[in-house]
Amino acid sequence: MNFPVIKKASYILVNTPDMVIHNGSTQTVERETNPDSEYLRDMKSHLRGFHEVVAYAPNQTYIGNITPEELAEMPRPWYGKNIENANRFGKFGEIMPQDEFYGLMKISDVFDLVLLENSFAESVKEKLSKHPLIESKVEKIVGEEIDKIRSLVTDSGAEGLYEGTELIGCVRRAHEFDPNLGAHYMLENIAVKASGILAGLHLVNNLDIPIEDIGYILECSEEAVGDMNQRGGGNLAKSIGEVVGLVGATGADIRGFCAAPTHALVNAASLVKSGIFKNVLVIAGGATAKLGMNGKDHVKKGLSILEDCLGGFAILVSENDGVSPILRTDVIGKHTIGHGAAPQAVLEALVLDPLTAVGMKITDVDKYAPEMQTPDITEPAGAGDVPTQNYKMIGALAVKKGQLDRKELPNFIKQHGYPGFAPTQGHIPSGAPIVGHGIDHIKSGVLKNFMIIGKGSLFLGRMTNLFDGISILVEKNPGIVEEQSGISKEEVKAMVGDAMKDFAEYLMNK
């Protein structure tokens, strides 16, 4: 059987310290409910500089300059131990500074909602004109008078854009009365779009197929794009593809909280396997609401606010090329409505059941990628080391089923897991971060397979108390397999030739 493949993956981070202050939900709620709080007073001194963000080991791992294996050998916590000679650009993407991202937001805006002050616009335009993937798009960056921007923020409900204490721009509302098109939501949506565009530009850069051959886009972030009549109508997928230049693509948005990226990968694999599309792009940008989500706990413990980056990724699923890792569409774990939310039931559904169905054991999978949040972020907030907790539960399930000796459980965690290295952006850590390194490791022979596990908290939307999850196995490509049929190609050719010969004789004798 010929399975679809994962051809390429890209990953980006955007360091947005001032968006942490002004747009993260923890901070906006605190400002509304307790505007004179110590946290709001002290938080600015707990924001990292761009150099520190670039030199942070998990961030370097996310963009591909450090392998997860190398990260695992570094003593924790990783915070405060800068990587020497850390590069903003990595094998899979980049870490973009805030000012350039404001410029990219302007480039991404097609309704003139993003306004940048004149001198700031010129400055960021000059910087982005040197960016190899964005230089051709900088003509869209034009400036406005600061008085107009200040008036929109003060009098018309626009969301300010800041560099430190300086107002340098704004995002204005798109409708006078519709709250769904208010400035707050427009900023969220333009930010997720722009960060998705950045991931997409890195993916199509030096791609070994024409980008016009990408026929479908599945966008799987967590924002709801729409207006008062259709609040989650979408379509971020096509809006991102428009700027990236995917002129041959259509697409749609998939929403499933944190599990959405894996749902999107399964859908992409299905579309390619069926032959409907040859190349499907799965893509997501970052969530401004989650910036500084655990900031209070970080500041309380004397740490920097570590949730200071938007995340993004793009993954291309294509027809079998005989080389790239295959997506095993016959090894899909699904958490059904009837499974319940108990941790053991979830992992049985997502890990044990699909493997058992094809005669595999839990120990047959080289690496698992569940929720890959950086533990430096989650441990101070009381959530523990989330990836390690998942590996322990998977290992314990293997012990229970007699596939692993209990004394081997500690080694299972190291052997079959990776340390978390993704920002806590909800959907971003959920399985997807492994793909870039996984492609490289399978091609180089370090791994033979890995499993992507997406899990989601559907109860957050207050429509159900259900949990959610889906998984898929990725493995080394065995090469293109000729599909079996009842007769060979040679026999088909012979039959066609005989039929044509008979038809010619019929015409001559008629």
N, C-alpha and C positions, 0 to 999 in steps of 0.2 A: 504493500500500500504506500502511495506517495502522500506524505504529510506536508502541510504548509511549513514554512520556515520563518524564524526570526532573523531578518537580514541585517538589521542595524539598530542601534539604540543611541540616544543622546540624552544628556542631563545638564540642567543649568540651575544655578542659584542666583538670586538677586538680593544683595545686601541693602536693606531699606530701613535704616535706624529711625528716621523721622516718621516713616509710615507706621512703625511700631507705636510711637507715641500718639499719633493722630488717628490711626485707622484700625489698630488691633482692637478686637471686641473687649478684651479685659480692660484695656485703658479707656475706651470710650464709655463703658458702663461705669467705671470708677469715676470718671469725670462728671457724669450725670448724677451719680448717687453720693459721691464724697469728694467734691472738687478740691478740698483743702487737705487731702490725705497725705501722709508721709510718703506713701509709695509714689504718688505723682510728683512730689517734690524731689525725691531722691533718684528716680529712675533714670534721668538723663545722664547722671554720672556713672550709670551701670551699662551704658551702651558701648559696644566694641567699635574700634576703628576698622576701616576697610582692610588694612594690612593684616590685622589680627583675625578677621573673618576668613581671609584667603589662606592664612597659615594654619588654620584649625584642621587637625588631622581628619576628622570625619568629612569635612567639606572637600578636602583634597581627594578622599576616597570616592565621594559621590561623583566628582567630575572625571575620575579615572587616572589621577596622577599617583595614587597609592592603591595597592590591591587590598581587599578585605583581609587577606592573610597577613599582610604587613601591618595593618591596623591592629589586628588581634595581638600582635607581639609587643605593641607599645603599651607601657604601663598606664593604667587609668587612675584618676580621671585624665582625659585628654585636654580638658580646658586649661588654658594658661601655659601650654607647652607648644609653642609655635614651631611649625615645620620650617627648617631653614631653606631659603631660596624657593619658597612656595610660589607657584605660578598661577596667575589668574585663569589662564587657559589650560584645559586638560584634554586628555584623549577623547572624552565624550562630550565636552562642552566648555562652559566657563562660569565664572562668578562675576557678575556685572555690578558695578557700583550704582548707587542710587541716582546720581545726577544723569548718568547715561540712560538709566531706565526711564526717567521722566521724559527724556527725548524719544525713547522707543514708544512710550505711551502716546506721545504726540503723533508719531508716525503711524501708530495703530488706529488712531481716532479718525473716523470718516464722517463725523457729524459736527466737527469743530467744537467739541466739548472740553478739550484739554487746551488750556492757555498757559503759555510760558512767558515770563518777563523778557523783554528785549535782549538785555545783555546776557542773561542766563541762556536764552535760546541760542544766541550766537556762540557762546562758550561750548555748550553741549553739542551743537551742530559740528563744530570743529573737531571735537573728540570723536564723534561717531563717524565722521568722514574718514577716519583712519581705521575704523573697525572693518575687517575684511568681509564681513557678511552683511553689513548695514550701510556701507558707504554709498551705495547706489540709491538709497531711499531718503537721504537726509534733506532733500529739497522740501520735504513736507514740514520741516521744522522752521516755523516762522514765529516771531515774537509779538507781544502785545505790551501796551503801556501798563506800568504797575498800578496806576490809579484805577484803571478799569478792572484789573484783577482784584484789587483790594475792595472795590465797591461790590463786586460779585460775591465775595466771601462775606462781607459785612452785611449787605442788604438783600442779597438774593439767594442765600442758602447754598452757595458753592462750597465745595470742600477744598481747603487750601493745600498746596504742595509746598513743603518747607525744606530748606537746607539749614539745619541748626535752628536758630531763632528767626531766620530771614524767610519771609514769604516770597517765593520765586515763581508761583504759578497757582493754578486751580483747576478743578474739574467742575464744570457747572451742570446744573440739572438739565435734563433733556425734555422736560414737560413741566408746565406751570403748576398742574394740579395732581398729576399721577405720581403717587409716592414710589411706585416701582421704577420710575424713571428719574427719581430724585438723585441729587449729586452723590450721596453716600453709595448707592447701589451702582451708579455709573462708574464711580472710581473703582469699586470692586471688580466690575465686569471688564473694564478696560485694562486693569492690572492683570487679571487672569488671562485675558486675550494676549496682551503684550508679552507676558512671560511664556505663554504657549508658543507664540511666534518665534521667540528666541530659541526655544528648544527645537522647533521645526526647521529653522534656518541652519542650525548645526546638523540636523539629521540629513538634510538634502545636500549639504556641502560635501563635495567629492563622492556623491552617491554613484554606484556603478550601474544604475539604470537611469533613463531619462525621467526627470521628475514629472513630466506629463503623463507617464505611465502609472502614477499613483491614482487609482480610480475612486477610492473611498476614504473618508476620514471619520474616525470615531473619537470625539472629545469626551474625556471622562473625569473632569474636575468636579467641584462641588458647588459652583455658582449657578443660580437660576436666572437666566436671561429672558426678559419679557416685559410686558406692560400690564396695566390693570385688567385687561381682558384675557390675557394668557401669561400668567406670572412666570412660568418656567418654560416658555415656548422654545427657547434656543434661537439660533443655531450658532454656537461658538465654533463648531467644527469648520463650517464653510467660511466664517469670518476670519479665522486663523489661516486657512488655506489660501484665501484671497491675497493676503499680504505676503505669505511665503512664496506664492507663485504656482500653486498647484492647480493649474487651469483645467486639467483633465479630471478633477475630482468633484464628487458630490459628498454628502456626509450627514451625520446627525450626532446628537449628544446622548451619552449614556450616563445615568445618574444612579448611584447605589452606595452613597456615603463612601467609606474607605475601601469597600470591595470593588468599586467601579472600574479601576484599571484592569483587574483580572477578568471581570465580566467583559470588558471591552476586548481584551486579548482573545478570550474564547469566541466572542462574536466575530472578531477579525479572522481567526483561524477557520471558522465555519464558512465565512463568505469566500475565502480563498479556496478552501477544500471543495466547496460546491462548484467552483468555477465561475461564480457570478462576477468576482473581481480578482484580478491577478495580484494587485498590491493594495494593501489596506494600512493606513497610518493610524496608530493609536497615540493620542497626544493629550497633554494636560498642562495647564499653567497653575500658578500658586494662589493661595487664599489669604488676602490681607486680613481677614477677620482673625486668623490664627496667629498672627504676629504677636509675640509677647504673651501668648496664651497662659503660660505658667510664670510670667514675669514676677508676680508677687512673691512666689516661693524662691525664685532665684535671687531677688534683691534681699529678701529676708535672711538668706544664707550667705550673703556677701559675694555672690557670683555676678558676673555680667548676665544681662538678659540674652540667653542663648538662642531664643527663637526670633532672630533678627534677619531672616532670609525667606523670601518667597522661593518655592521650588518649582521645577518643571521637568518634564521628560517627553520624549517621543520615541516610539518603537514601530519599526516597519515590519509588517507580516507579508510574506510573498509566497509565490509558487515555489515548489522545491527546486533548488538550484544545484543539489547534489553536494553542497559544501556547508551551508549554514545550519545551525541546530534546528531540529524539527520540533514542532508543537504536536504532541501526541493527543490528537483529538479523540482517541479511544481511552485516554486516562484522564478523565475529568471528575473531580470531586465536587459534589454540590450539597450544600446545606439546605435541605428541603423544609417546607413549612412544618412537617411532622416531626422533625428531629429534636426540637427543643433547644434551649440555650445553655445547657450544662456543658462545661469545657470539654469533658470527655466525649460527649455526643457530637460536639462540633468537630473535633479532630478525627473521630472515627469516620465522619461523613466526608471530610476534606482530604484525609490522608490514607487511613486504613482501607476504606471501602474501595476506592478506585484502584489502589495498588493490588488488593486481593483479587479483584475482578480479572486482572491480567496476569495473575500468578507471581506477583512481586511482593517482597517484604518491605517493611519500613526501612530496614537497613540497606536495601538495594538502591536507595536514593542518596546520591553523594551529598547534596546540600539542599536544605529547605530555606525558603525565604517567606516568612510570615510578616508580621508587623516589624519593620526594620528601623524603628525610632532610635535615635542616638540616646544611650542611657545617661549621658551627662545631663541631658535635658529632663528626662522623666524621673530619674531617681530623686533629685532634690524636691520634686513635686509630689513624692509619695507613691508614684506609680511603679517604681522598681525598674529593673532591666527587662523591658518587654520582650525583646527577641529571645533572651535566655529563658524566660518563663515559658515561652512557646516550645523551645527545644526540650526543656525538661518534661513538658506534658507529652510531646511526641515520643520521647524516649521512654517515658513511663508507660505509654500505650504499647510500645514494642515489647517491654518487659511483661506486661499483662498478657499479651498474646503469645508469649513464649518465643519471640523473635530476637530477644536480647537478654543476656544475663544481667541481673540487677547490679552486679559489681562493675559492669561496663558502662553504666549510665553516665557517670561524670565524663568519660571519654567520648560518649555519643554526642554530648553537647558541643564539644570542641570539633569533633570530626565531621558532624553533619550540620553545623550551624555557622553563621557569620555574626560578628558583632554588629550592632545597629549603627548606621552611619547616615541616616536620612533625617531631614528636618521634620518636626511634628506638624506637618501640613495636612493631616487627615489622610487623604487619598495618596499622597506622594510616597509615604513609607510602605504602603501595603503591597509587598511582593515585588513591585516594579524595579526597585533599585538594584536587584541582583542581575538583571538581564544583560547590562553592558559587560560587566565582568564575567558573567556566565558564558556569553558568546565567546569571548577571548579564551576562557579556560577550557571550554569544550574543544575549540579549534586547536589549541596547543596540547591537548591531552591531559590537562590537569584534572578535569572532570569528565565523566561520561554522561551525567545528567544532573538536573536540579528541578525542584518543584516550586512553582509560584503559588502562594496562598494569599488570597484576598479575603479579609473579614470586615464586616460592617455592622454598625449599630443602628438598625432601622428605627428603633424606638425614639431616637433623637427627634424625628419628625412628628412624633405624637399621633401617628396614624396606626401604629401597631407596636406590640411589645416584642415582636420577633427579632431574632438575630439573623445575620446573613453571612454567607461565605461561598466561595467557589475556588477551585484550584485546577491547575493543569501541569502536566509533566513536560519538561523540555529535555531533549537528549541528543546525542551525537548523530549526525546525519549518516545513514548507512549507504548513501548514494541513491540516485534515482532508480526506482524499480519500475520495470515495464508492467503496465496493468494487464492482468490475465483476462483472456477472452476465450470464447469457444473455438475460434479459428484464428490462425496466424495472419499477419499482414500480407504475406506472400499468397496465402490462399484467397484472401479477399481480392488481391490484384488479379489473380487468375480467373476468379469468378466474374469480375467486371469485364475482363478481356473476352471471356467466352460469350458473355451476354452481348457485348458490342458486336462480336463476330456474327452471332446468330441473327442480331437485328439487321446487320448489313446484308446478309444472305436473304433475309425476308424481303427487304426493299428491292433487291435485284430480281427476285422471282415474282414480285407482285404484278 
